[in-house]
Amino acid sequence: MLILSGGVTENEFNSVCAIFPVQLQWGECGPAGTLLYPTYFRWFDAATWNLFAQVGYHAKRMRAEHLATPLVSAECHIRNPAEQQDRCVVRSCIARWGGKSFVVRHDVVREDGTLLAQGSETRVLGRYENGPGSPMKGQAISEEMKALFRAR
């Protein structure tokens, strides 16, 4: 599902947002029955792929065009504990575009509306010289690509 972003600050991009549903499973919990933090990063990665797919840049297209979005940094701030069987959504939007990099903002919200975590990923748009597995170079992010993510 794709939705429009709310208000943005001066330096933020007014992005469409994608909703990625998740449910906390037993194997993702620690002994206290709460979410293990690496799960948030797995969810963020999957939600970023979902966001790109929602605007037409699905994995198959990315491979065909020799594109990739390697991660260069990530952060997560846990606001409330998540527990086994919680149903949540990860709401993901582009927060900022650079020349070759971009920032994806993620909010994890439980179905009762409780904000569980907020995070971000900084990624670079790269192009493989001769397809996946070959050397990669940073790729300038086109205005056409940015336009696909712009809230209308």
N, C-alpha and C positions, 0 to 999 in steps of 0.2 A: 504494500500500500504506500502511496506517495501522498504527502500532505505539504501544505505551504508552511513556511517558517513564520514565526511571530516577529516582533520587533528586533532589530539588530543594532549593535553599536556602530560607531563611525567607521571602525576598521574591519568590521565583519562583512561577509558576503551574505546577501539575502537569498538563501538557498531553499530549494525544496528539501523536504525531509522524508526519509523512508522509515517505515516501521517494520521491525524484524521481531517476530514473536519467539520467545524462549520459555522453557520451563526447567526449573532447577531439579536435577535428578540426584538420586542417592549417591552415586559415585563422584559427584561434584561437591560433596559436603565433607567437612572435617568431623572430628569426634564430637564436637558440640552441636552438630546438625546444621551448621551454617555454611554458606558458600565459601569455597576455597578461592582466594583472589585470582589465580591464573584463569579461572573460568571467565571472569569479566573480559580478559584480553582475548580469549577465544571468541566470545560473543562480539566484541568490538570488530575483530577481523572479519567475521562472517557478516556482520551488519554493514561494513564498508563494501564488501562484495555485493551485497544486496542493494545498497544505494546505487552503485555503479550500474548494476543490471537493470534497475528500475528506469534509468535514463537511456538505456540501450547499449551500455558497455559491459555486457555479460562476459564471462570467462572465455567462452569460445571465440567471441569477437576479439577480445584482448590478445589471445594467443595468435589468431589469424593475422592481426596487425602488428605482431611482435611487441606488444606493449605490456608493461608491468607497473605495479605501484609499490615498490619496496618500502618497508617501514623504516624510518630513521629515528623516531622516538615515540613513546607512548606514556600516558599517565592515567591513573585512576584514583578517584577520591570516593571512598565508601562512606555513604551518608547514613544508611540504616542497614541492619543485618537482613540478609536474604536466607530463607530456610527451605529445606527440602519440600518439593512439590509446588513452590511458589510459581505462579504464572506471571510472566513479565513481558514487556516489550522493550526493545532497544530502539530509541528514536535517534536517527543519525542524520546530520546535516553537514554541508561544507561550511566551515567557519571562516576560512581565509584561503585565497589563492595567492601563490607567489609566481615567479617566472617559470620554475620547474617543480615547485613543491606546493603542497596544499595541506590544510589541517581539517580533519573530520572531527566534529564534536558528537559525543554520544551521551544520552541520558538513559539510564535503566530505571524503568518505572514498573512497580508491581501493579497487578490488576485493580487493587483497591486505591490506586493513585499515589502510593507512597514512593518517593524518590529513593532508590536504593544506592545508586552510584552515578557519578559523572566522570567522563573521561575524554581523552582526545588522542588522536594519532596524527603524527606528522609523517607524510609520505612524499615520495618523489615520483614523478611520471618518468618512466624509462622506456627505451626502445632497445630490444636485442638487435645486434648487428645482423645476425643470420638465424633468427628464431630462438626460442627458449633454449637455454643452456649455453648460448654463445655470449660473448662480452656484451655488456649493456652500457648505454650512455644516457645521461639525462636528456629529456625531451621537453622542449618548450610547450607549455600548456596553451592551446589555441583558444581564441575567443569563441570559436564554435563549440568547443567542449564545455567551456564555462557556461555558455548560454543554455546548455542542456540542463544544468543544475540551478539556474536562476529561477526564483519564485516569480510567478506572474501575477 
